[in-house]
Amino acid sequence: MSQTPAQGTTLGYFRWAFIVTVLGLVLGGLLGWQSTGTIGGMLTVFFVCAVLAVLEISLSFDNAIVNANKLKDMTPVWQQRFLTWGILIAVFGMRIVFPLLIVVIAAGIGPIDAVILAAARPEEYARIMHEAHLPIAAFGGTFLMMVGLTFFFNHEKDVHWIAFIESRVARFASIKGVEIAFVLLLIMVFSQFLPEADASTFVHAAVYGLLTFLLVEVLGGVLDASQKAMSEAAKGGLGAFIYLEVLDASFSFDGVIGAFALTQNLFIIAIGLGIGAMYVRSMTIMLVEKGTLAQYRYLEHGAFYAILILSVIMYVQTLVHIPEVITGLGGAGLIGLSLWSSIRYNRQERRHAQELHQAV
């Protein structure tokens, strides 16, 4: 699936996203008509698909920025592999296979039975998904927290958005394992507020999330190092690809679980979130090819702050319900602020350059 922009225009980057949107909404409308036999039912499903797409975009915009940050250092071959194979994994794997897998494990039934359950008894399917929310939130929250903290605990990081925080954090980066210690401490604190059975589940899932991050980091380094040793053309790499796929999966947890607040129909969820995933992928391509991250100094910082906020929200959601709109708006707000700060910085730099030119 090529996503080369048409004539280099911004809208060209979203060509495939627009096509998938039309096809998805038509399919959603047909599904609504088939299940209800009424115009009202068809329009309701159509509307839910559209809202789910917006939900996915709002929750995953920071994902696009982080993906772009990693992709810009990959070779064109691996960029294309991620943007083609990756979209198949993101849409079909996380939006269809992942929810089915949860039900298969939680209910102890086969994959075919899980599909039948989703189609014939969606309310029971949704109940099983919600019961699995605690370990999912613990696993995904821990992985995302490590992603965010690794960005800030970096002694080589010399560009700071919120300087009084980031400069101090960067000074502690030379201490080995400081991010891991912080996350483990947070896991223990949150587990104290949960019932004993839930606390055990939370801790185990969170530790698995931490181990997954560390294993992906190690595996990525080993694979990319072996590629560099093979040839220059082989660089770019498989390790980064695996890292981005796991990161995509972690970002998807919140959206998949939150979607059940709007509908219990797995197929409607797959359509709506799949549409949103296409826009996120298109935004990733645009950020890479247009060099947007380089143009806006603090945009990347805003994305990683949004990741940290999302990870904490996923932890808090094990205690109390937090509406998905708050999660989405919180991340979008931080990214918007970082974009505004970047624009201000660029204006000040241009003004300073003009003043120096005039002085000469």
HELIX and SHEET records of a PDB file:
HELIX    1   1 ALA A    6  GLY A    8  5                                   3    
HELIX    2   2 LEU A   11  PHE A   14  5                                   4    
HELIX    3   3 ARG A   15  THR A   36  1                                  22    
HELIX    4   4 ILE A   39  LEU A   71  1                                  33    
HELIX    5   5 PRO A   76  LEU A   88  1                                  13    
HELIX    6   6 ILE A   89  VAL A   97  3                                   9    
HELIX    7   7 PHE A   98  ALA A  107  1                                  10    
HELIX    8   8 PRO A  111  ALA A  120  1                                  10    
HELIX    9   9 PRO A  122  GLU A  131  1                                  10    
HELIX   10  10 HIS A  133  PHE A  152  1                                  20    
HELIX   11  11 ALA A  163  ARG A  171  1                                   9    
HELIX   12  12 PHE A  172  SER A  174  5                                   3    
HELIX   13  13 VAL A  178  SER A  191  1                                  14    
HELIX   14  14 GLU A  196  MET A  230  1                                  35    
HELIX   15  15 GLU A  232  ALA A  234  5                                   3    
HELIX   16  16 LEU A  238  ALA A  259  1                                  22    
HELIX   17  17 LEU A  266  GLU A  289  1                                  24    
HELIX   18  18 THR A  292  GLN A  295  1                                   4    
HELIX   19  19 LEU A  299  VAL A  316  1                                  18    
HELIX   20  20 GLU A  324  ALA A  359  1                                  36    
END                                                                             
